[in-house]
Amino acid sequence: MSELTQHAPTDEIVLSAKDVAKSFGNVHALKTVNFDIHRGQVTTLFGENGAGKSTLMKILSGVIQPTSGEITLNGEPVSFSSSVDAQRMGISIIHQELSLAPNMNVRDNIFMGREIKGASGINYAEEARQAQKLLADLDGSIDPLDMVEDLRLGQQQIIEIARALSVESRILIMDEPTSALSATEVGVLFDVIARLKRQGVSIVYISHHLEEALEVTDHAVVLRDGLMTAYAKRADIDLEWIVRNMVGEGFDLGSPPVDHEFGAVALNIENLSVADAKVAGRFLVDHLSLQVRAGEIVCLYGLMGAGRTELLECVAGRLPADDGKVLLGGKDISRLTISERIEQGLVLVPEDRQRDGLVQTQSVGQNLSLASIKDFTRWLLTSRPRETEVIDNAIGQVRIKAGGAHAEIGSLSGGNQQKVVIGKMLATQPRVVLLDEPSRGIDIGAKAEVFRLLAQGAAQKGLAVLFSTSEVGECLSIAHRVVVLSKGRIKAEFGADVTKEEIMAASGESVAA
């Protein structure tokens, strides 16, 4: 057994939720759940999107209050009026969705709302010193004075973790903490978890990366439809136990579509380059060429900084190209805007759904119809029946769990929000779909549904799919071809029969990682 699971001092229960329930109108997110947190140990919470995981954690961290039930802390009943109230009692949460201020630097984000005061005001030097110490344990490449908006998504996730650790919590809730981290950064986080356990800190861990979660788990709990359906200690479970209790028997992520031939080249990337704005003469995408044919599914794999996101964003029109061009069905679209590229049949499902994929002030239905609104709008008048048809089709096709099209987008789980982004783009009837980490924040069942949609679109409609991932297992699922990137260039290409070891070796990643 690894260091991560051998230092748990006791089985003492430090926090207990008894018969906790939560309703949002007619939607019962939690139905009398009983849940225990053990001192100095990791309790991992598994479940599909909408199972109630995040709702339960928000209750335990004071973000929302339960409809009914009781919470005891160190044997005493407690009630949290806010997350600040919970923090005062030693409970902090690292949310799945980032809550950083992008226009502020790292130091100010870490100490926002609890600044260190000195004789003449805020003691910025002491804040920087403490921030540097935290970051040295997590990511030594981040400077406390770096602007958050200039950091990669994975680095921003590190800042969220640093902020939570700076509070010196006794109970730390991590909701999808590794969703944007590289394998190296995940290893660093696991070392931090091991150290916190030795200090008696209790961890609640939520992750859709099942094999990864097994590395840190002491206790496993499965939620389904708002109820706790399974519990076991780490020694008594394996990956099959988790999957079986989450989604049932006979599950797999799918396989490449067969029995159909690829069509003509749908997407042609020719000698494309994207310069690094921070480093003169350096390219994030370095004179890269790639073709994707109609009906073909191509996976981009690479470590953080390989250029996957920059490539997809440039092809979609979000980043300017310094050289090269993009052709869609043989037509040069390099000078078209994002909306014009969507009209031509090329869409992008972005990595950061909150920032780039959703409008938080709009409903589920409004978000779903946003990208295809021109299809049912004429002379500034919207055909409501046609829009409703598009929305209903999208909800059914992507299997979104929501309280209806009029539900607030914020009421959905993270995975269902991601489904809304995917559904919105598929509603435009595209020819080429780009997806940047499409399974980020999506449970294993929802991931299979998304991959099923992509495979179905490729096989039945000739959809050309180019998706990036940091999970080797996804490369082995539905891709006809795997393209490994490193430093903005293609390092290797493989067919559907590629192995995990070959992909990781080509990327420069240790197989043991």
N, C-alpha and C positions, 0 to 999 in steps of 0.2 A: 504494500500500500504506500502511496506517495506521501511526502512530507505534508501535503495539503490536507490530509485527513487523519494524521496520527497524533495531533497535539490537542485534540478536544479534551478539556479537563474534566468535565462532568456532564451528566444528562439533566442538570438542573434547568427547569423551565423558567425563563426570565420574563417572558411575555406570553399571555394566552388570550385568544379571542374565543368567546363562548357564544354559540348560537347567533353569530353576527349576520345580519341581513341588510341589503341595500336595494332600494327601488328607485328608478328614475321614471316617474309617471307610471305607466303600465308595464314598463320593462323591469323585470326582477333580475338585477345583475348578480346578486348574491342571495342564497336561500339557506339561512341558518348554518353557516360554516363554523366549524371548530378548528382552531389552528394554533399550534404552539411553536415558540421560538426558544431554542436551547442556548444556554450561555457558552460562549466560546466555540460554537459550532455553526456549520453552514446548513441551512434548510433551503432546499431548492424547490421551487414551485413550478410545476409543469402544467400545461393545458393549452388547448387551442385558443385562437383569438375569440374573444367574447366569452371565455369560460369564467371570467371574473377575477383573474389574477391581479391586474392593475387596480381594479376597484378595491380589492381587499387590502392591497398595499397602501393605497391612498387613505384608507380608513385608519390603518395602523400608524401612519405617519402624520395624521391630522389634516391632510389636504381636504378631505370630505368627512362628514359625520355619518355613522350608520343609522339606518332606519330603526333597527332594534338590535339587541344583543349587548354583551358586556365585554370589556377589555380590562385585564388585570396586568399590572406591571410590578414585578417583584412581590406578587401575592396581594397587592392592593388594587381595588377598582380605580380606574382612571378614565378621564374624558378629555380629548384634545379638541380645543376650539379652533386651532389653526396649526399649520406646519411649524410655525415659530414656537408655539406652545409645546409641540412634540419634541422639537429640538432641545428645548430647555430641560426636558426629561431624558435626553440622551438618545433620541431616535431621529435619524436622518434618512432621506431617500434620494437616490440618484435616478431621476426620471428617464424613461425611454426616450422621450422627446427633449432635445436640448433646450435649456432655458437661460442661455447666456445673452449678454448685451453685446452684439457684434461691434458696436462703435466704441467700445471700451477696451482697455488692455487686459492682459491676463491677470495681473495683480489686482486690479480694481474689481474684476469679476469674482475672484476668489473671496474677497473680503467685502463684497457689496452688501450693505445693510448691517454690517457689524464691523465697521472700520476701527482700526487701532488708533486711539487718540494719544496725542502727545501734548506737550506744554503749549505749543502754538497751533494746534489743530491736528489734522490727520498725520500720523507718523508713517509717511510713505516708505521711508527707508526700512523700517521694521517690517512693514507689510511685504516689501520686496524680498527681504531676507527670509521670512517664513515661507513665502511663495516659492522661492528658489529651492528651499530645503524639501518642500513637498514635491516639486517637479523633478528634483534630482532622483527621487525614488521611482518616478513614473515615466518621465520622458525628458532626458537631459538636453534634448535639442530645442525645447521650448523656453523662451526667455520671458520673464515676468512682464516685460514692457512690450512684448509682441501684441499687436492688435488682434483680437479674436477673429474678426472678419477675414484676416489674412491667413488663418490657419486651415488646414485640411479638416474634414469632418471628424476623422479619427483623433486628431489632436484636440479638437474641441471637446470630444468625449473625455479625453484625459483631464481637461480643465474641470469638467463637471465632477469627476471623481476626486480631483484635488480639493475642490471646494467642500465636498462632503467630508473628506478626511480631515480638513482643517478645523471642523467643529468638535473633533474628538468624541464622536458618538460611541455609545455602548451598544447600540443596535443600528446596523447599517443595512438599508434595503437597496439592492441593486437591481433595477428593472432594465434588462437588456444592456448591461454595461459594455459588452464586447461587440455590439452590433456593427460598429464602424471601425473596429480595431484590427490591425494586422496581427499575424500569428506571433510576431515578436512582442507586440504590445500586450497581447493576451497573456503571454508568459509572464510579463512584468506584473500585470494585474494579479495573476494567480500567486505570485510571490508576495505581493502586498496582502492578499487575503490570508495567506499562511501566517504572516507576521501579526496581523490583526487578531487571528484566532488565538495565537500564543499569548496575546495581551488580554484575552478574555472577551473580546468584542464578538457579538453575535451577528451573523450575516444571514440575510434573506436574499436568495439569488433567483432571479427569473431569467430564463434564456430559452430561445428556440433552437440554439445549437446544442443538441442533446448530448452528443458524445463529449463535447467540451464541458458541459455542466456536470457530467459524471465525474470529472477529474476533481471537482471541489466539494462534492456533495457528502454530507454526513446523514441527512434525513431527506427523503423525497416525498413530496405531496403532489397529488394530481387533482386538479379541478376540472369538472365538466359541467357545463350549463349551470354555473353558479353553485354547484355542490362539490364537496370533497369526496372523491370516489375511491381514492387509494392512498395508502401511506406505507412506507417501509424504510428501514435503515439501509445505508449504502451497501452493506455486505450482502443484502438479500435481493438486490435488483441488478438489472443490466439494461442495455438499450432496448431489447425486445419487450421487457416489462413496461418500460415507459411508453413505447409506441402502442402496445396492446391496450394499455389503460387510457391512453389519450384518444386513439382513433380506431381501435379494433384490430382484428387479425388481417393478414394478407396485404400489408401496406408496402408500397414502393413509390419512388419519385418518378417512375416512368422510364421509357427508353426511347431512343431516336425513332421517329416515324419511318416506316418501311413501305415497300410496295408503291413508291411513287418516284418519278424522276424529277430532278431539279429543272426549273425553267431557265430563262435567260438571266443574265446578270441584272439584278435589281438595284444593288448598291455597289458603286465603284469608287473607292477612295484612292486617289492618285497622288503619291508623293506629298502627303499632307504633313505640315509642320505647325506647331504651336509653340511660340517662344515663352520662356519663363520671364515674367515681368520683373522678378527680383534679382535674377542673375544674368548679366549680359552674356550673350553668346551661348546660353544653355537652352535646350529645347525640351519641353514637357512631352511633346510628340515630335519625333525626329524623322522627317521624310519617310513617312509610313504609307504603304500601299496595301490595300486589302479589298477583296471582292466577296459579295454575298449574293447568291443566286436565289431566284424565286423558289419558295418551298424549302429553303435550307435554313438550319439553325446553327449559328456559330457562337461559340463561347469565348470570351476574352478572360484570361486568367493572368494574374500577376500580383506581386506584393504591393504594399502601399507605396505610391510614388512611381509606379510602373507606367502611368500615363493612361490608364483605362478610362477614368472619368473625363479627362481632358479630351481624349479622342472622341468619345461619344458626344460631349457637349459641343465640340467644334463641328462635327458632322450635322448636329441638330441646329446649328446656328447660334448657340449661346456664347461661344468663344470665337474670336476672329482667327482665321488662318493666316500664317505668315508666308506660307508657300503651299502649292498644290491645289487640288480642287476635289469637289464632291459631285458625282454624277448619280442621278436617280433615273433608272430606266434609260440610260444613255444621255439624259439631258443634264447639262451643267447647272447646278442649283447653288453654286458657291456664293453668289451675291444675293441670294434671296433671304428675306427675314425669316424668323422662326415661324410666324403665322403663315407665310407663303410656302414654306417647306411642308407644314402640316397640310395645307390645301393640296399640295402636290402628292401627298401620300407618305410622308416621312414624319414619324413622331418619336418623342423621347419620354420614357418614364424615368424621372430623375432620381438620384440617390436620396436626396433630402426632401421628403414629401411635404414636411411642414413649411419649409421655406419656398420651395419651387413647384410643388405639385398641387397644393390645396389653397382655397380661399377660406380662411377660418370663419369669416362672418356670413358665409353662405351655407345653405342646407346641403344635404347629401345629393339631392336631385340637381340642384343648381350647379354643384361641382361636377357632376357626371355629364351634364349637357354643355358645359362651358366651351370645350374645345370644338364642338360640332354645331355651335349655335347658328352658324350661317346656313345650315341645312334646313332650318325651320323658321328663319326670320327673313321677312321681305318688307322693304319700305318701313323699317323700324318696328314692324308688327311681328309678334311671335305667335306661331301656331301652337297653342297649348296642347292640343291632342297629339300632334306630331312629337313635341318635346316629351310629353308623358310617355309616349311609346318608346322613345329612345332611352329614357331613364329606366323604365320598367325592364326593357330588354337587357340593359347593362347590369342592373341589380341581379336579374336572374342568371345571366351569363357568367358573371364573376362570383356569384353566390355571396353577396354582401349581407352580413347580419346587421340589420338596422331596424329602428322602429318606424320605418317608412321613408319615403323620399323627402318628407318635410323635416326629418330628424336633423338636429344640429350635427355638423361634422365632428365637433369636439366630443360628442356623446359616444362615438364609435371607438372601439379598441384600435391600437396602433396598426394591427394587421388588416383590419377592415378599412381603415383609412387608406392603406396602401392599395387595397383592392379597388377603392374608388378612383385612385389615380390611374390604375391600369384600365379600369372600365371606361374612364373618360377618354383615354387615348384610343382604345379599341372601337369606341363609338364613332370615330372619324372614318372608319373603314380604310385603314392605311394599307400601303403596299409593303412598307418597311417599318419594323418596330425596333427601336433601340431601348434597352433596359439596363439601367445602371444599378447593380445590386438589387434586383427585383424582390428578393426574399428577405430583405432587411426588415426585421420586426414582424415577420410572418411565421406562424406556427407550421409544423410539419404537414398538417393536413391541408392548410391553405396554400402552402408551397406546392404541393402536389396538384392542387386545382389550377394554380397559375401555370404550371408547366404543362398541364393537360390542355389548357386553352392555347398555349403557344404551339404545342405539337399538333393540335387539331387545326389551327389556323394555317400552319405550314403544309400539312397534308391535304386539306380540303380546299383551301383558298389560295394556295401558293404564296403565303405570307413569308417574307424574308425577315429573319430574326437575328439580331446581334445583341447579345447580353453579356454583361460583365459580372464576375463574381469573385469573392475571396474564399469561397468554400469549394474545395476540390471535389467533394461529393456531387455538387451540382454540375460540374464539368462532365461527370460520368453518367448523367441522367439522360437528357434529351438532345444533347448537342451532336450534330453530324461531324463537326470539326471543332477542335480546341486550338485557339491561338494564344500562345504565352507571350506576354509583353514584359520587357525589362528596360527601364530608362527610356521609355518612349519609342522603343523599337520592337519589332517582332523577333523574339528569341527562338521560337520553335512553333511548328504546326503539327497537329496529330489528327488522326481519324477517330471514329467513334470507338475503336477498340483500344484506345490509350489507357494506361494504368495510372493510378494515383501517384506512384513513385516516379513515373516518367514526367508527369506534369510538374511535380514539386522540384525535381532535379533540374528541369529546364528553367524554372523560375529563380533558382538559386536558393530555395528554401530547404531547410533540413527536414528530412522525412519524419524524424522524431518529433519535430515541432507540430 
